Amino acid sequence: MKMLPVQCPACKSKVKVKSLICESCGTQIEGKYELPVLAGLSGRDQQFLLEFIKASGSLKQIAKIMGLSYPTVRNRLDEIIERIKAAEDESQSKQEQEK
């Protein structure tokens, strides 16, 4: 399955969603929409978070599933958290500039 692109292939800027379509009835929605913060994470980070949620937030369980040490998994989660915070800060800053 193809992943939703989150960066412009030419300049690497973040992209926005311009239109959506319902494949069932053909309804189209046009506009300029921000992607959710989690959609902006790499596929690898998204997969990590899905596994984390399925493991009920147990880093010990994730470490076992991934064959990694607990500290490695903890560091990986901390890095993802920092990327999420940075993306939220950037999004909030852009919203304030648009006002």
Contacts in CASP RR format, 6 or more apart in sequence:
PFRMAT RR
TARGET T0000
AUTHOR 0000-0000-0000
METHOD contacts of the structure
MODEL  1
MKMLPVQCPACKSKVKVKSLICESCGTQIEGKYELPVLAGLSGRDQQFLL
EFIKASGSLKQIAKIMGLSYPTVRNRLDEIIERIKAAEDESQSKQEQEK
3 43 0 8 1.000
4 35 0 8 1.000
4 39 0 8 1.000
5 15 0 8 1.000
6 14 0 8 1.000
6 15 0 8 1.000
6 35 0 8 1.000
6 39 0 8 1.000
6 40 0 8 1.000
7 13 0 8 1.000
7 14 0 8 1.000
7 15 0 8 1.000
8 14 0 8 1.000
8 15 0 8 1.000
14 35 0 8 1.000
14 40 0 8 1.000
15 35 0 8 1.000
16 32 0 8 1.000
16 33 0 8 1.000
16 34 0 8 1.000
16 35 0 8 1.000
17 31 0 8 1.000
17 32 0 8 1.000
17 33 0 8 1.000
17 34 0 8 1.000
17 35 0 8 1.000
18 30 0 8 1.000
18 31 0 8 1.000
18 32 0 8 1.000
18 33 0 8 1.000
19 28 0 8 1.000
19 29 0 8 1.000
19 30 0 8 1.000
19 31 0 8 1.000
20 28 0 8 1.000
20 29 0 8 1.000
21 27 0 8 1.000
21 28 0 8 1.000
21 29 0 8 1.000
22 28 0 8 1.000
34 91 0 8 1.000
37 84 0 8 1.000
37 87 0 8 1.000
37 88 0 8 1.000
37 91 0 8 1.000
38 46 0 8 1.000
38 49 0 8 1.000
38 84 0 8 1.000
39 46 0 8 1.000
40 87 0 8 1.000
41 49 0 8 1.000
41 80 0 8 1.000
41 83 0 8 1.000
41 84 0 8 1.000
45 80 0 8 1.000
45 83 0 8 1.000
48 62 0 8 1.000
48 76 0 8 1.000
48 77 0 8 1.000
48 80 0 8 1.000
49 80 0 8 1.000
51 62 0 8 1.000
51 65 0 8 1.000
51 66 0 8 1.000
52 59 0 8 1.000
52 62 0 8 1.000
52 77 0 8 1.000
55 61 0 8 1.000
55 62 0 8 1.000
55 65 0 8 1.000
59 70 0 8 1.000
59 73 0 8 1.000
59 74 0 8 1.000
59 77 0 8 1.000
60 70 0 8 1.000
62 68 0 8 1.000
62 73 0 8 1.000
63 69 0 8 1.000
63 70 0 8 1.000
63 72 0 8 1.000
63 73 0 8 1.000
66 73 0 8 1.000
68 76 0 8 1.000
END
